[in-house]
Structure formats: structure tokens, C-alpha cells
Amino acid sequence: MSTAKPKDDGRLTWFTSTYSNGAGGECVECALTDACALVRDSKSARGPVVTVRSGAWCSFVEALQHGKLA
């Protein structure tokens, strides 16, 4: 995991969770590449970005889907 900010040259597609209510609450945005998942605070798009390798991200999402992190 890294907090180094990758160069966003406009080719990244950032998205928020479908659970986000859009009312300005606590939320994160994600962008996916072949190599990694990028995560940032939706209210601070120019702030730090957490970078996670794609395999680790897939394991994390799978664990969430199966209720293993509740």
C-alpha cells in the first residue's frame, strides 16, 4: 500500500460507492487500473491517494461481499 499520489492525467475514472447518499457525508472514491486500485476522500480530490495492488483489492472486496469483515 502506498500513499504516494499517482499522476492523474485525466484518464482515471473515479467512482463512489452505490451506497453513497450524495448528501456530503463521509465517502471515498475509487479508480481502478490493471495494476492497482486508487482510493481517495471524495471531498478532497486533490488530497492524498491510497494505492493498493489489484490482487489485494480483489481479496478485500471479496471479503466484504462474503461478510468476513463485518
C-alpha positions as a printed NumPy array, in Angstrom:
array([[  0.   ,   0.   ,   0.   ],
       [  1.238,   3.453,  -0.807],
       [  0.017,   6.968,  -0.188],
       [  2.126,   8.427,  -2.99 ],
       [ -0.126,  10.397,  -5.28 ],
       [ -0.117,   8.944,  -8.796],
       [ -0.213,  11.275, -11.745],
       [ -3.849,  11.719, -12.741],
       [ -3.684,  12.846, -16.343],
       [ -7.455,  12.712, -16.726],
       [ -7.573,   9.097, -17.884],
       [ -8.628,   7.731, -14.49 ],
       [-12.343,   7.172, -13.961],
       [-13.209,   7.871, -10.317],
       [-16.422,   6.466,  -8.836],
       [-18.159,   6.424,  -5.46 ],
       [-19.978,   3.57 ,  -3.804],
       [-23.57 ,   2.915,  -4.767],
       [-24.216,   3.165,  -1.014],
       [-23.169,   6.826,  -1.046],
       [-26.166,   9.069,  -0.477],
       [-24.706,  12.109,  -2.229],
       [-25.514,  14.349,   0.757],
       [-21.888,  15.2  ,   1.522],
       [-21.322,  12.523,   4.146],
       [-18.157,  10.548,   4.688],
       [-17.322,   8.864,   1.411],
       [-14.419,   7.653,  -0.663],
       [-13.855,   7.473,  -4.386],
       [-12.039,   4.694,  -6.202],
       [-10.353,   4.358,  -9.572],
       [ -9.16 ,   1.045, -10.949],
       [ -6.245,   0.217, -13.226],
       [ -4.876,  -3.165, -14.303],
       [ -2.204,  -2.949, -11.625],
       [ -3.921,  -1.249,  -8.697],
       [ -6.908,   0.345,  -7.019],
       [ -6.684,   4.007,  -6.026],
       [ -8.73 ,   5.337,  -3.106],
       [ -9.226,   8.978,  -2.063],
       [-11.508,  11.17 ,   0.016],
       [-14.366,  12.33 ,  -2.224],
       [-14.342,  15.756,  -0.579],
       [-10.618,  16.26 ,  -1.224],
       [ -9.943,  15.134,  -4.782],
       [ -6.536,  16.841,  -4.801],
       [ -5.529,  15.263,  -1.496],
       [ -3.602,  12.051,  -0.842],
       [ -4.441,   8.836,  -2.651],
       [ -4.018,   5.337,  -1.203],
       [ -2.768,   2.848,  -3.801],
       [ -3.466,  -0.874,  -3.301],
       [ -2.263,  -3.678,  -5.585],
       [ -5.096,  -5.178,  -7.613],
       [ -4.846,  -8.648,  -6.021],
       [ -5.119,  -7.216,  -2.519],
       [ -8.06 ,  -5.027,  -3.578],
       [ -9.904,  -8.025,  -5.063],
       [ -9.362, -10.002,  -1.847],
       [-10.649,  -7.067,   0.203],
       [-13.802,  -6.664,  -1.922],
       [-14.457, -10.415,  -1.859],
       [-14.135, -10.49 ,   1.937],
       [-16.64 ,  -7.613,   2.181],
       [-19.075,  -9.365,  -0.126],
       [-18.957, -12.527,   1.97 ],
       [-19.351, -10.691,   5.294],
       [-15.895, -11.656,   6.536],
       [-15.006,  -8.122,   7.69 ],
       [-18.193,  -7.201,   9.496]])
